[in-house]
Amino acid sequence: MAAATLTSKGQITIPAEVRKDLKVDAGDRVEFVLISPGRYEFVAATSEVTELKGMFGPATKTVSIEAMNAAIAKRGAAAK
């Protein structure tokens, strides 16, 4: 198991084996995802958004940009 020590500035050095496994390098983004209270998952945020295509299967219906914008505006107005 890889381990790291938190500095007084709240920083850690990610162990080399973890960086290699996650394929991250200096300047890459990582995210801390809350799994349950007190438990986080550390994930690389280096994927392109296009890699998400097809993640949930084929689209069941198409939606126009205009319909999307209208839904966003409606939800935004309701939040006020």
Secondary structure, DSSP 8 states (H G I E B T S, - for coil): -------TTS-----HHHHHHHT--TT--EEEEEEETTEEEEEE--S-GGGGTTTT-S-SS---HHHHHHHHHHHHHHT-
